[in-house]
Amino acid sequence: MGIGDIGKVVLGDRAVLGNEGVVVVVYKLSKDNRLIGDPEIISRGFVFEKISKQLLLEAVVRLKRQLAKKGKINRSVINSVTSDYLGNYFFQKTGRRPMIIPLVV
């Protein structure tokens, strides 16, 4: 039927989630595209947040620094910097590449 069929892309995403985990980064953005507070990093299946709290806190600090280098930010800048920078940072620190989902509210 085509409805509910699982394709190769879905199976690939499930494999990444199962092996590497997922990281959601939540940003609060004002109407004039300024960050409100710090990004929040939520990890599932990647690292246990209570044990690896320092890793996630350091990731927030480094991520804010990377965004500051860009000057003016918008949703597309946030998405690309978050995915690229955190992907490399987490691989460097853990040897794993979780699926990274930036969420801007």
MIGU-732669 format. One record per atom (N, C-alpha, C): residue number from 1; residue in one letter; x, y, z. Coordinates in Angstrom, 1 decimal. Example, Ala and Ser with C-alpha at 12.3 -4.5 7.8 and 13.67 -1.06 7.14 Angstrom:
BEGIN
resi | resn | east | north | up
1 | A | 13.2 | -5.7 | 7.8
1 | A | 12.3 | -4.5 | 7.8
1 | A | 13.2 | -3.3 | 7.8
2 | S | 12.8 | -2.2 | 7.1
2 | S | 13.7 | -1.1 | 7.1
2 | S | 12.9 | 0.0 | 7.9
end
This chain:
BEGIN
resi | resn | east | north | up
1 | M | 0.8 | -1.2 | 0.0
1 | M | 0.0 | 0.0 | 0.0
1 | M | 0.9 | 1.3 | 0.0
2 | G | 2.0 | 1.2 | 0.6
2 | G | 2.9 | 2.4 | 0.7
2 | G | 2.7 | 3.1 | 2.0
3 | I | 1.6 | 2.9 | 2.6
3 | I | 1.4 | 3.6 | 3.9
3 | I | 1.9 | 2.7 | 5.0
4 | G | 2.8 | 3.2 | 5.8
4 | G | 3.4 | 2.5 | 6.9
4 | G | 4.6 | 1.6 | 6.5
5 | D | 4.9 | 1.5 | 5.2
5 | D | 6.0 | 0.8 | 4.8
5 | D | 7.3 | 1.4 | 5.3
6 | I | 8.3 | 0.6 | 5.6
6 | I | 9.5 | 1.2 | 6.1
6 | I | 10.6 | 1.1 | 5.0
7 | G | 11.1 | 2.3 | 4.7
7 | G | 12.1 | 2.3 | 3.6
7 | G | 13.5 | 2.3 | 4.2
8 | K | 14.5 | 2.3 | 3.3
8 | K | 15.9 | 2.2 | 3.7
8 | K | 16.3 | 3.4 | 4.6
9 | V | 15.7 | 4.6 | 4.3
9 | V | 16.1 | 5.8 | 5.0
9 | V | 15.6 | 5.7 | 6.5
10 | V | 14.4 | 5.2 | 6.7
10 | V | 13.9 | 5.0 | 8.0
10 | V | 14.7 | 4.0 | 8.8
11 | L | 15.0 | 2.9 | 8.1
11 | L | 15.8 | 1.9 | 8.8
11 | L | 17.2 | 2.4 | 9.1
12 | G | 17.8 | 3.2 | 8.2
12 | G | 19.1 | 3.8 | 8.5
12 | G | 19.0 | 4.8 | 9.7
13 | D | 17.9 | 5.6 | 9.8
13 | D | 17.8 | 6.5 | 11.0
13 | D | 17.6 | 5.7 | 12.2
14 | R | 16.9 | 4.6 | 12.2
14 | R | 16.7 | 3.7 | 13.4
14 | R | 18.0 | 3.1 | 13.8
15 | A | 18.9 | 2.7 | 12.9
15 | A | 20.2 | 2.2 | 13.2
15 | A | 21.0 | 3.2 | 13.9
16 | V | 21.0 | 4.5 | 13.4
16 | V | 21.8 | 5.5 | 14.0
16 | V | 21.3 | 5.8 | 15.4
17 | L | 20.0 | 5.9 | 15.6
17 | L | 19.4 | 6.1 | 16.9
17 | L | 19.8 | 5.0 | 17.9
18 | G | 19.7 | 3.7 | 17.4
18 | G | 20.0 | 2.6 | 18.2
18 | G | 21.5 | 2.5 | 18.6
19 | N | 22.4 | 2.8 | 17.7
19 | N | 23.8 | 2.7 | 18.0
19 | N | 24.4 | 3.9 | 18.6
20 | E | 24.0 | 5.1 | 18.1
20 | E | 24.7 | 6.3 | 18.5
20 | E | 23.9 | 7.2 | 19.5
21 | G | 22.6 | 7.1 | 19.5
21 | G | 21.7 | 7.9 | 20.3
21 | G | 21.3 | 9.1 | 19.7
22 | V | 20.6 | 10.0 | 20.4
22 | V | 20.1 | 11.2 | 19.9
22 | V | 20.3 | 12.4 | 20.9
23 | V | 20.6 | 13.5 | 20.4
23 | V | 20.8 | 14.7 | 21.2
23 | V | 19.9 | 15.8 | 20.7
24 | V | 19.1 | 16.4 | 21.5
24 | V | 18.2 | 17.5 | 21.1
24 | V | 18.8 | 18.7 | 21.8
25 | V | 19.0 | 19.8 | 21.1
25 | V | 19.4 | 21.0 | 21.6
25 | V | 18.3 | 22.0 | 21.5
26 | V | 17.8 | 22.5 | 22.6
26 | V | 16.7 | 23.5 | 22.6
26 | V | 17.2 | 24.9 | 22.8
27 | Y | 16.8 | 25.8 | 21.9
27 | Y | 17.2 | 27.2 | 21.9
27 | Y | 16.0 | 28.0 | 22.1
28 | K | 16.1 | 29.0 | 22.9
28 | K | 15.0 | 30.0 | 23.1
28 | K | 15.5 | 31.3 | 22.4
29 | L | 14.7 | 31.7 | 21.4
29 | L | 15.1 | 32.8 | 20.6
29 | L | 14.1 | 34.0 | 20.7
30 | S | 14.6 | 35.2 | 20.8
30 | S | 13.6 | 36.3 | 20.9
30 | S | 13.2 | 36.7 | 19.5
31 | K | 12.2 | 37.6 | 19.4
31 | K | 11.7 | 38.0 | 18.1
31 | K | 12.7 | 38.6 | 17.2
32 | D | 13.7 | 39.2 | 17.8
32 | D | 14.8 | 39.9 | 17.1
32 | D | 16.0 | 39.0 | 16.9
33 | N | 15.8 | 37.6 | 17.0
33 | N | 16.8 | 36.6 | 16.8
33 | N | 18.0 | 36.7 | 17.8
34 | R | 17.7 | 36.9 | 19.0
34 | R | 18.8 | 36.9 | 20.1
34 | R | 18.5 | 35.6 | 21.0
35 | L | 19.6 | 35.0 | 21.4
35 | L | 19.4 | 33.9 | 22.3
35 | L | 19.0 | 34.3 | 23.6
36 | I | 18.0 | 33.6 | 24.2
36 | I | 17.5 | 33.9 | 25.5
36 | I | 18.1 | 32.8 | 26.4
37 | G | 19.0 | 33.1 | 27.3
37 | G | 19.6 | 32.1 | 28.1
37 | G | 20.5 | 31.1 | 27.4
38 | D | 20.8 | 30.0 | 28.0
38 | D | 21.7 | 29.0 | 27.4
38 | D | 20.9 | 28.0 | 26.7
39 | P | 21.5 | 27.4 | 25.6
39 | P | 20.8 | 26.2 | 25.0
39 | P | 20.7 | 25.1 | 26.0
40 | E | 19.7 | 24.3 | 25.9
40 | E | 19.6 | 23.1 | 26.7
40 | E | 19.8 | 21.9 | 25.9
41 | I | 20.7 | 21.0 | 26.4
41 | I | 21.0 | 19.8 | 25.7
41 | I | 20.4 | 18.6 | 26.4
42 | I | 19.6 | 17.8 | 25.6
42 | I | 18.9 | 16.7 | 26.1
42 | I | 19.4 | 15.5 | 25.4
43 | S | 19.9 | 14.5 | 26.1
43 | S | 20.5 | 13.3 | 25.5
43 | S | 19.7 | 12.1 | 25.8
44 | R | 19.5 | 11.2 | 24.8
44 | R | 18.8 | 9.9 | 25.0
44 | R | 19.6 | 8.9 | 24.2
45 | G | 20.1 | 7.9 | 24.9
45 | G | 20.8 | 6.8 | 24.2
45 | G | 22.2 | 7.2 | 23.8
46 | F | 22.7 | 8.4 | 24.1
46 | F | 24.0 | 8.8 | 23.8
46 | F | 24.9 | 8.7 | 25.0
47 | V | 24.7 | 9.6 | 25.9
47 | V | 25.4 | 9.5 | 27.2
47 | V | 24.4 | 9.7 | 28.3
48 | F | 24.7 | 9.1 | 29.5
48 | F | 23.8 | 9.3 | 30.6
48 | F | 24.1 | 10.7 | 31.2
49 | E | 23.0 | 11.5 | 31.2
49 | E | 23.2 | 12.9 | 31.6
49 | E | 23.8 | 13.1 | 32.9
50 | K | 23.4 | 12.3 | 33.9
50 | K | 23.9 | 12.5 | 35.3
50 | K | 25.4 | 12.2 | 35.4
51 | I | 25.9 | 11.2 | 34.7
51 | I | 27.3 | 10.8 | 34.7
51 | I | 28.1 | 11.8 | 33.8
52 | S | 27.6 | 12.1 | 32.7
52 | S | 28.4 | 12.9 | 31.7
52 | S | 27.9 | 14.4 | 31.7
53 | K | 27.5 | 14.9 | 32.8
53 | K | 27.0 | 16.2 | 32.9
53 | K | 28.1 | 17.2 | 32.5
54 | Q | 29.3 | 17.0 | 32.9
54 | Q | 30.4 | 17.9 | 32.5
54 | Q | 30.6 | 18.0 | 31.0
55 | L | 30.5 | 16.9 | 30.3
55 | L | 30.6 | 16.9 | 28.9
55 | L | 29.5 | 17.7 | 28.2
56 | L | 28.3 | 17.6 | 28.7
56 | L | 27.2 | 18.4 | 28.1
56 | L | 27.3 | 19.9 | 28.5
57 | L | 27.7 | 20.2 | 29.7
57 | L | 27.9 | 21.6 | 30.1
57 | L | 29.0 | 22.2 | 29.2
58 | E | 30.1 | 21.5 | 29.0
58 | E | 31.2 | 22.0 | 28.2
58 | E | 30.7 | 22.2 | 26.7
59 | A | 29.9 | 21.3 | 26.3
59 | A | 29.3 | 21.4 | 24.9
59 | A | 28.5 | 22.7 | 24.8
60 | V | 27.7 | 23.0 | 25.8
60 | V | 26.9 | 24.3 | 25.8
60 | V | 27.8 | 25.5 | 25.7
61 | V | 28.9 | 25.5 | 26.5
61 | V | 29.8 | 26.7 | 26.5
61 | V | 30.4 | 26.8 | 25.1
62 | R | 30.9 | 25.7 | 24.6
62 | R | 31.6 | 25.7 | 23.3
62 | R | 30.6 | 26.1 | 22.1
63 | L | 29.4 | 25.6 | 22.2
63 | L | 28.4 | 25.9 | 21.2
63 | L | 28.0 | 27.4 | 21.2
64 | K | 27.9 | 28.0 | 22.4
64 | K | 27.6 | 29.4 | 22.5
64 | K | 28.7 | 30.2 | 21.9
65 | R | 30.0 | 29.8 | 22.1
65 | R | 31.1 | 30.4 | 21.6
65 | R | 31.1 | 30.4 | 20.0
66 | Q | 30.8 | 29.2 | 19.5
66 | Q | 30.7 | 29.1 | 18.0
66 | Q | 29.6 | 30.0 | 17.4
67 | L | 28.5 | 30.0 | 18.1
67 | L | 27.4 | 30.9 | 17.6
67 | L | 27.8 | 32.4 | 17.7
68 | A | 28.5 | 32.8 | 18.7
68 | A | 29.0 | 34.1 | 18.9
68 | A | 29.9 | 34.5 | 17.7
69 | K | 30.7 | 33.6 | 17.2
69 | K | 31.6 | 33.9 | 16.1
69 | K | 30.8 | 34.2 | 14.8
70 | K | 29.6 | 33.7 | 14.7
70 | K | 28.8 | 33.9 | 13.5
70 | K | 28.2 | 35.3 | 13.5
71 | G | 28.2 | 36.0 | 14.6
71 | G | 27.6 | 37.4 | 14.7
71 | G | 26.1 | 37.3 | 14.7
72 | K | 25.5 | 37.7 | 13.7
72 | K | 24.0 | 37.7 | 13.6
72 | K | 23.6 | 36.2 | 13.3
73 | I | 22.6 | 35.8 | 14.1
73 | I | 22.2 | 34.4 | 14.0
73 | I | 20.7 | 34.4 | 13.6
74 | N | 20.4 | 33.3 | 13.0
74 | N | 19.0 | 33.0 | 12.6
74 | N | 18.8 | 31.5 | 12.7
75 | R | 17.7 | 31.0 | 12.4
75 | R | 17.4 | 29.5 | 12.5
75 | R | 18.3 | 28.7 | 11.7
76 | S | 18.6 | 29.1 | 10.5
76 | S | 19.5 | 28.3 | 9.6
76 | S | 20.9 | 28.2 | 10.1
77 | V | 21.4 | 29.3 | 10.7
77 | V | 22.7 | 29.4 | 11.3
77 | V | 22.8 | 28.5 | 12.5
78 | I | 21.8 | 28.6 | 13.3
78 | I | 21.7 | 27.7 | 14.5
78 | I | 21.7 | 26.2 | 14.1
79 | N | 20.9 | 25.9 | 13.2
79 | N | 20.8 | 24.5 | 12.7
79 | N | 22.1 | 24.0 | 12.2
80 | S | 22.8 | 24.7 | 11.3
80 | S | 24.0 | 24.2 | 10.8
80 | S | 25.2 | 24.2 | 11.8
81 | V | 25.3 | 25.3 | 12.6
81 | V | 26.4 | 25.3 | 13.6
81 | V | 26.2 | 24.2 | 14.6
82 | T | 24.9 | 24.0 | 15.1
82 | T | 24.7 | 22.9 | 16.0
82 | T | 25.0 | 21.6 | 15.5
83 | S | 24.5 | 21.2 | 14.3
83 | S | 24.8 | 19.9 | 13.8
83 | S | 26.2 | 19.7 | 13.5
84 | D | 26.9 | 20.6 | 12.8
84 | D | 28.3 | 20.4 | 12.4
84 | D | 29.2 | 20.5 | 13.6
85 | Y | 29.1 | 21.5 | 14.4
85 | Y | 30.0 | 21.6 | 15.5
85 | Y | 29.9 | 20.5 | 16.6
86 | L | 28.6 | 20.3 | 17.0
86 | L | 28.4 | 19.3 | 18.1
86 | L | 28.7 | 17.9 | 17.6
87 | G | 28.4 | 17.6 | 16.3
87 | G | 28.7 | 16.3 | 15.7
87 | G | 30.2 | 16.0 | 15.8
88 | N | 31.0 | 17.0 | 15.4
88 | N | 32.5 | 16.9 | 15.5
88 | N | 33.0 | 16.8 | 17.0
89 | Y | 32.4 | 17.7 | 17.8
89 | Y | 32.8 | 17.7 | 19.2
89 | Y | 32.5 | 16.4 | 19.9
90 | F | 31.3 | 15.9 | 19.8
90 | F | 31.0 | 14.6 | 20.4
90 | F | 31.8 | 13.5 | 19.9
91 | F | 32.0 | 13.5 | 18.6
91 | F | 32.9 | 12.4 | 18.0
91 | F | 34.3 | 12.4 | 18.6
92 | Q | 34.8 | 13.6 | 18.7
92 | Q | 36.2 | 13.8 | 19.3
92 | Q | 36.2 | 13.3 | 20.7
93 | K | 35.2 | 13.6 | 21.5
93 | K | 35.2 | 13.3 | 22.9
93 | K | 34.8 | 11.8 | 23.2
94 | T | 33.9 | 11.3 | 22.4
94 | T | 33.3 | 10.0 | 22.8
94 | T | 33.5 | 8.9 | 21.7
95 | G | 33.9 | 9.3 | 20.5
95 | G | 34.0 | 8.4 | 19.4
95 | G | 32.6 | 8.0 | 18.8
96 | R | 31.6 | 8.7 | 19.2
96 | R | 30.2 | 8.4 | 18.7
96 | R | 29.6 | 9.6 | 18.0
97 | R | 28.7 | 9.4 | 17.1
97 | R | 28.1 | 10.5 | 16.4
97 | R | 26.6 | 10.3 | 16.6
98 | P | 26.0 | 11.0 | 17.6
98 | P | 24.6 | 10.9 | 17.8
98 | P | 23.8 | 11.7 | 16.7
99 | M | 22.5 | 11.4 | 16.6
99 | M | 21.7 | 12.2 | 15.7
99 | M | 21.4 | 13.5 | 16.5
100 | I | 21.7 | 14.6 | 15.9
100 | I | 21.6 | 15.9 | 16.6
100 | I | 20.4 | 16.7 | 16.0
101 | I | 19.5 | 17.1 | 16.9
101 | I | 18.3 | 17.8 | 16.4
101 | I | 18.2 | 19.1 | 17.1
102 | P | 18.5 | 20.2 | 16.4
102 | P | 18.4 | 21.5 | 17.0
102 | P | 16.9 | 21.9 | 17.0
103 | L | 16.4 | 22.5 | 18.1
103 | L | 15.0 | 22.9 | 18.2
103 | L | 15.0 | 24.3 | 18.7
104 | V | 14.4 | 25.2 | 17.8
104 | V | 14.4 | 26.6 | 18.1
104 | V | 12.9 | 27.0 | 18.5
105 | V | 12.8 | 27.6 | 19.7
105 | V | 11.4 | 28.0 | 20.1
105 | V | 11.5 | 29.5 | 20.4
end
